[in-house]
Amino acid sequence: MALLGQLFLNKTLTWPEFQESVIEGHQNRQGQIRLRKPKQSLYTYPAPDCMCQA
């Protein structure tokens, strides 16, 4: 089961614990988690995981 599914099944997890688990789960991925600016376009600044491998 994926990380997010496992976290949602844990009903005793607090929000800060959930946030930390998600960040830890993403540390070794291609890009780091960062907040998008409110008016920043998804099309201009796409997430690396969403890019087509053409």
C-alpha positions as CSV (number, residue, x, y, z in Angstrom):
1,M,0.0,0.0,0.0
2,A,1.2,3.5,-0.8
3,L,2.5,5.8,1.9
4,L,-0.6,8.0,1.9
5,G,-2.9,5.0,2.2
6,Q,-1.0,3.8,5.2
7,L,-1.1,7.2,6.9
8,F,-4.9,7.6,6.3
9,L,-5.5,4.2,7.9
10,N,-3.8,5.3,11.1
11,K,-6.7,7.0,12.9
12,T,-4.5,8.0,15.9
13,L,-2.0,10.1,13.9
14,T,-2.0,13.8,14.7
15,W,-1.8,16.4,12.0
16,P,1.9,17.4,12.8
17,E,2.8,13.6,12.7
18,F,1.0,13.3,9.4
19,Q,2.8,16.3,7.9
20,E,6.2,15.0,9.1
21,S,5.5,11.5,7.7
22,V,4.6,12.9,4.3
23,I,7.7,15.1,4.2
24,E,9.9,12.2,5.2
25,G,8.3,10.0,2.6
26,H,9.1,12.5,-0.1
27,Q,12.7,13.3,0.8
28,N,14.3,10.8,-1.6
29,R,12.0,11.6,-4.5
30,Q,13.1,13.7,-7.5
31,G,11.9,17.1,-6.1
32,Q,11.3,18.4,-2.6
33,I,7.9,19.4,-1.4
34,R,7.5,23.2,-1.6
35,L,4.5,25.4,-1.5
36,R,3.3,27.0,-4.7
37,K,2.7,30.7,-4.7
38,P,-1.0,31.6,-4.8
39,K,-1.0,32.8,-8.4
40,Q,1.8,30.6,-9.7
41,S,0.7,28.6,-12.7
42,L,0.8,24.8,-12.6
43,Y,1.5,24.9,-16.4
44,T,4.4,27.4,-16.1
45,Y,6.0,25.7,-13.1
46,P,4.9,22.0,-13.2
47,A,5.9,19.5,-10.5
48,P,8.8,17.3,-11.7
49,D,6.7,14.1,-11.1
50,C,4.0,15.4,-13.4
51,M,6.2,15.9,-16.4
52,C,5.8,13.5,-19.4
53,Q,8.9,11.4,-20.1
54,A,8.8,11.9,-23.9
